[in-house]
């Protein structure tokens, strides 16, 4: 998907095509958020004023690059797991045997489809951690981009919760369903709050309240 231009991606996203959808868009938004963080890191490195934190910022940049690569891959992964699910919807259920087979295939497809947004959420949580560090150590001339970046990452995190729930809501195995939902709820609860703290810190800094 990401071999396309931004315009092509948006055009396909706007169309009736089954992919990309909300999951791929989440991963894309998370990657964009981390890219903003990395921009701030790159603008900080080499500046005499930030020499004391340069090694820390270099490490943030390195970790950010890895997360961007993961999120880019998850754009495509989200599309990959959708196709088996869409095929499972179309399976016949005229006999008990067909119903049992469809239930089995659906359960497997729903589980795999839930794992991708959960992984996107985990990556988004890590990007929020990096923005938290950048808010303190990044160059002040681009501090607003830390705020914008962390908002993008928070969006990727919280939207992933919906993408998990749309799948778990159809699962029949309550143990797996509850486990997946508990994991995503824990991530969102912890890291949305952290993202809000970063944003508030950046806003107060810009407005001269820090």
N, C-alpha and C positions, 0 to 999 in steps of 0.2 A: 504493500500500500504506500509506503513512504518513498518509493521510487518515483512517485507522481509529484507534480508541482503542487504548491499550496492550493492553487485555484482548482486543479483537477481533483484533489482530495475533497475540497469543499463541495464541488459540483456533484461528485459521486455520493457524498454524505447526504446531500439534499435530495437525491433521486430515490426511486423505488427499489434500487439495488439493496439486497439484504445485508451486504457489508460494504464499507465499514458502518458500524452503528455506534451506540452509546459507549460500548466498551472500548473500541478502538479510539474513539474521540477522547475518552478519559486518559488513555495512555499518552496520546498526542499532547493533550493539555499539560499533563504532568511533565513530559519531556520539554515542552516549551517553558514551563515554570523553572525547571532546573537549568535550562539554557540561559535564562535571565540571571540566575544565581552565578553561573559560570562566567558570564560576561562581567559581573561585578568582581569576581575573583581575578579575572585576567586584567581588569583595570587597576586592581590593587597591587598585584605583583610587580615589583620593580620600582615602586614609588618609595622614595626615601622616608617619607612620613610613616609608612607602614612596615618598615624594615623589621621591627621587633615581632611582627605577626606573620611575616612573609611565608615562613615554612608551614605554619598552620594553614594559611590560605592556599598554598600549593597542594596540601593534602586534601582540602575541601574540593579544590578543582579536580583533582584526580578521582576522588570518590564520585563527584558529580558527573564526570564523563562516563564512568561505569554505569551509573543509574540511567543516564540518557540512553545509552546503548540498550539497556534492559527494557526500558519503556518503549523504545522504537521497535524492539523485537515483539513486545506484547501487543502492539498495534496489529501486527500480522497474526500473532497467535490467537487473538480474539476472533479474527475472521476464520481461522482454521477450525476452531472448536464449534463454531456456529453451524457449519455445514452438516456434521453428523446429527446435530440436534434437529435441524430443519427436516432431515430425511426421516428421523424417528417419528416426528409428528405425523408423517404421511403413511406410516405403516398400518396395514389393515388390522381390524380387531373384531372380525366376524365370528370367530370361534374362541373358546376358552384358551386354546393353545396359542392362537394369535394374540390374544389379550395379554397372556403371561409373557410372551416374547416381547411384545411392544413395551410392556411395563419395565422389563429388564433392560432393554436398550435405552429407553427414555431415562431411567434412573442413572445409568452410566453416563449418558450424554449430558444430563443436567449437572451431575457431579463435576465432570470435566469443564463444563461451561462456567461453573461457579469458581473454579480454581483460578481462572485467568483474572477476573476482577479482584479476587483476593490478593493475587500477586501484584497487581497494579497498585492496590492500596498499600501493600507493604513497601513498595518502591516509593510511593508518594510520601509515606511516613518518614522514610529515610531522607528524602529531599527536604522535608520540613525541618528535620534535625540540622541539616547543612545550612539552611537559611537562618536558623536560630544562631548558629555560629557566625555567619556572615553579617548579620545585623550588628554584631559587636565589633567585628574585625575588618569588614569591608570598607572600601573607600566611601567617604561621605558624599562625594560628588554624584554617586550612582545609588545612593541608599534607597531612593524611591523604587528602584528596580528590584531590590530585595523584597519590598512590600508587595509589589505586583507579582513577583515570582512565587512568593509563599501563598498568595491567594489562588494562583493557578494550581499549585500543588494541593492545597486544601480542597479545591473543587474536584480534582482527580480522586482524592481520598473519599470524600463524602458521596460523590456520584457512584463510585465503585460499590458502595453499600447497596444502592438500589439495584445495581447489576448482579450482585450476589443474591439479593432477595427475590428478584424476578425468577431466578432459577430454583432456589431452595423452596420457594412457595409451592412448587409443583412436585417436590420430592415426597416419597412415601416412607423413606427410611428416616424416622425422626431423630435417631442418634447422629447420623451424618449431618442432617439438616441443622440440628441444634449446635453441633460442633462448628460448622462453617459460620453460622450466624453469630455465635459467641466470639469467634476470632475477629470478624469484621467489626462487630460492635466495640470490642476492646480497642482496636486500632483507631477507630473514628473518635471514640470518647477521649482517648489520650492525646491524639495528635491534632485534632481540630482545635482543642484548647491551646495547644502549643503554637499552632499557626496564628491563632488570634493574638497571642502574646507578642509574637514577632511583628504582626501588622500594627498593633497598638504602639509598640516601641518605635517603629519606623515613623508612624504618623506623628507621634509626639516629638520625635527628633526633628522632623521637617518643620514642625510648627514651633520649635524652640522650647518645648516643655521638658526636654531631657537634659 
